């Protein structure tokens, strides 16, 4: 089966060989001898030859097998060597990611600790402690906040309680 | 036959070979140029594509009080920016960002639209966001949101010691207080790191090229507890007396360590100043605002007299019945006294007495002692804007200047300067340098103790002890009775200097009211100076109570042993002579004796034995003297006599006994 270059080009454009051939034949019949072909040297023909190797018998060749094995071993060894040489670098890169991740985590934890230190300092401020003491009634009450009850029968001491002012 | 064609072939082949060789040579030369001569250049270019040099910010040093309580701390935070060109519609971006960052959505949308219209590639959304906000934003995984490392300077105690600690500006540089004064040491030096990034800008490797040098942590001499009480009492006094400003300094007289330094009005260093009024609040009145000290300065006058003349506490001074003509200038006392001993000149704060004492001392010697006490020169505290006060050179004094200086006018001083001067009396005559920095320490480094220059002996120890006794008299039976402490002896001096009004070119009835004192008298542990500016009442009425509360708290916090019984003598059992007292420097009807201090007797005895001065004497000598004079005495406590009733020199009524309070 022969193929012309323009037919190949037509095929790329989506035309089939048959369409291209029909076009070429039509042109030839029209006697348009002076029309330039689409491609130079389009008369060059390519042939695809079918070869039947079904009856071919491969001859045993131990030397080829040996060469093949050597090749496989060599390639494997080379691959292993390349992998071995590049593994530390790869491991370094992966470890770098891990280290940077841990560094970021450390910075985050330090920031959290600083934030907690700040909260602690705020809570321990004298103003806050006094407020807590006041709301929790841990301070000595003002005199007007203390109500003395009359002493009970048989008891010499009076009871007193603290009136929460606010 | 084939020579010619072969020769032609060879020439063509040779030409091709030459061309190929030249081409190879060019390539080889270019390779040499790239790989050898420009090696570093292209290596750097290649590295720059994947790596960058980032600055590692140096952590700003923290500020602590003397007990290690945090006063200022730097917290790592993040700031958020976006690229408006990459961001979605402003309304969508604002809708995402505003709720998380607690911003006004409409305002943010407007700003984003404006930035997009101007084709800006960078827009700060919010600086110094919280940790939680940062986590929420990162969780969105939006590529157009960028995060930047930042630092937040936080002051967890709010307004406490704000005038000492100071604040920083938006660039992180100190703009007030210690933050400004020691900015260089607090800031540290940033470092550099080489960062290797992959195609998605993840950090693969980082190498510290130059480690950052963190700032030094500063430990102040301030005691947070005393500072809190000082600020609270000062604010209360200023507000209640409707004064303008005020300041309190608490100092250890032995080493000059400042335990509290309060100034009113206060400000919150966490909030940047928003108005001129906010800026005014940042003025440190204890250090930067000098004032005429008034009668407090009589301490210097009397000390100079005891050092340079033959005057003793018992020497009687002519007080001119409350009037003196000083080179044509008439000066009056608020209370007319005819004659007073030097001790009572100080106790009753007689202006005429002080002037006559100063005239005895003389101009040059008085000036010399004013300078010896450290007035007219800065104390050297590491606080910005410290004032040296103003002391005119003696050559520039007018004829009546000696009278003005004797009672604390025609010169100005700061509260810290007064504290240093009183410390010299309290510690036996040594002028110490006020100290605000206890130590500095770089993280991981050794603490650097602050060394102070050796104190200068400005008074003889005997003079200092005598002055302490005289100043104790001010508190016991003089103008400073409001300063009496529970359980401790105290000495001090009140002051009320009229403020000159520039608008009417006259003195008005508003005062710089002050009290400078120490406690306990035998071995003073604290010096407290209180100044209330623009007060309508005198120092003995408004400043002395602040001294009482602050000194009482400071002595308790410092675990100073008491030298008096907790409860003062009951009123009916220990009458104290009040009838002839001047209540304050210039007299104050507002002043009333504090609870627990006896009221003055309505009538004084006219005939009978005179009571000697038992103060400072031991029980053995008191008993011997009273037996010799035939005076009945009643003693309480042990040690030396701290208080007596009736007052020395007064007449003991018939059937009465001299009541003596002894303490160590």
Interface residues (C-beta under 8 A of the other chain):
Chain A: X93 X96 X97 X99 X100 X103 X107 X110 X111 X112 X114 X115 X117 X118 X119 X121 X122 X124 X125 X126 X127
Chain B: X69 X70 X73 X74 X75 X76 X77 X131 X154 X156 X157 X158 X160 X196 X202 X203 X204 X205 X206 X224 X225 X228
